[in-house]
Amino acid sequence: MEHDTTMPHQRWSPFSDLAFFFTSSTIGATLLASNVTNLVTVRLTTPEDFLTRHIQFTAILVFYGLRCFVDSSYPLLASMIPSSSGESIPNPDFYNWMRYDQSIRSWIFATLSSEILLMYVDAQLPFIYESD
């Protein structure tokens, strides 16, 4: 297959590809989060539900180009980066990264049964109180 030289080489970024979901309003993110339960028809309730839910959920992540956030192939971004003068400044991509991360997290939570979600919350409580 011949390389297409008509298009300039650009590094793929989920932030540029999915910018339409996160405009000045959160309508896109809200619609996606509310519709994920229509696309993932099995809530994780028992171990037997895992494979079906995993297949459905993975298909959504692949379709939206977001699997890289779950499989760690898109790295965690630092909230602060060095400026040209060496000072720490806010990373302009961190806010978008955090929005994607939290949207995917909400999709995961939306597809868990209340019992499974409660186990997650219980496991997080010691970490929440330690950070205060």
C-alpha positions in Angstrom: 0.0 0.0 0.0 1.4 3.3 -1.0 1.8 6.1 1.5 -0.5 9.0 1.0 1.6 12.2 0.7 -1.3 14.5 0.1 -2.1 14.7 3.8 0.4 16.2 6.2 1.6 13.8 9.0 -0.3 14.5 12.2 0.0 12.7 15.5 -3.3 11.1 16.4 -5.0 12.7 19.4 -8.4 11.7 20.8 -8.8 15.4 21.9 -8.8 16.6 18.3 -10.9 13.7 16.9 -13.6 14.0 19.5 -13.6 17.7 20.2 -17.2 17.9 19.0 -18.3 16.0 22.1 -16.8 18.5 24.4 -17.8 22.0 23.2 -18.5 24.9 25.5 -21.6 23.0 26.7 -21.6 19.5 28.1 -24.5 18.4 25.9 -22.4 15.9 23.9 -20.9 14.3 27.0 -24.3 14.1 28.7 -25.9 12.5 25.6 -23.2 9.9 25.4 -23.3 9.1 29.1 -27.1 8.7 29.0 -27.0 6.5 25.8 -24.3 4.1 27.0 -26.9 2.1 28.9 -28.9 1.6 25.6 -25.7 0.3 24.0 -24.5 -1.9 26.8 -27.5 -4.1 27.4 -26.0 -6.1 30.2 -25.3 -4.6 33.6 -22.4 -6.2 35.5 -24.2 -8.0 38.3 -22.6 -11.4 38.4 -19.3 -12.9 37.1 -21.3 -14.5 34.3 -22.3 -11.1 33.0 -18.7 -9.9 32.6 -17.9 -11.3 29.2 -21.0 -10.0 27.5 -20.7 -6.6 29.1 -17.0 -6.5 28.3 -17.6 -7.2 24.6 -20.3 -4.6 24.3 -18.4 -2.0 26.3 -15.2 -2.6 24.3 -17.1 -2.1 21.0 -18.2 1.4 22.2 -14.7 2.4 23.3 -13.2 1.3 20.0 -16.0 3.0 18.0 -15.4 6.3 19.7 -11.6 5.9 19.7 -11.4 5.9 23.5 -10.0 2.4 24.2 -6.6 4.0 24.7 -7.9 5.6 27.9 -8.8 2.2 29.4 -5.9 0.1 28.2 -3.3 2.7 29.2 -1.9 3.2 25.7 -2.8 6.9 26.0 -0.7 8.1 29.0 -1.9 9.9 32.0 -1.2 13.6 31.4 0.4 15.8 34.0 -1.7 18.7 35.2 1.4 21.0 35.2 4.1 21.2 32.5 7.3 23.2 32.3 7.2 26.4 30.3 10.0 27.5 28.0 11.4 29.5 31.0 11.3 26.4 33.2 8.3 27.5 35.3 5.4 25.1 36.0 2.3 26.1 34.1 -1.1 24.4 33.7 -1.1 21.7 30.9 -3.7 22.8 28.4 -4.5 19.2 27.4 -5.0 18.0 31.0 -8.5 19.5 31.3 -9.7 17.6 28.2 -7.9 14.5 29.3 -9.7 14.6 32.7 -13.1 15.2 31.0 -12.6 12.1 28.8 -11.4 10.1 31.8 -14.4 11.0 33.9 -16.9 10.5 31.0 -15.6 6.9 30.5 -15.7 6.4 34.3 -19.3 7.5 34.3 -20.0 5.0 31.4 -18.5 2.2 33.5 -20.5 3.2 36.6 -23.7 3.3 34.5 -23.2 -0.3 33.4 -22.7 -1.7 36.9 -25.4 -3.0 39.1 -26.0 -1.0 42.3 -24.5 -3.9 44.3 -21.2 -3.9 42.3 -21.1 -0.1 42.4 -21.5 -0.1 46.2 -18.5 -2.5 46.5 -16.4 0.0 44.4 -17.5 2.9 46.6 -16.7 1.0 49.8 -13.3 0.1 48.5 -12.6 3.8 47.7 -13.6 5.3 51.0 -10.3 4.7 52.8 -8.5 6.5 50.0 -10.9 9.4 50.0 -10.4 10.0 53.7 -6.6 9.6 53.5 -6.4 12.4 51.0 -8.2 14.9 53.3 
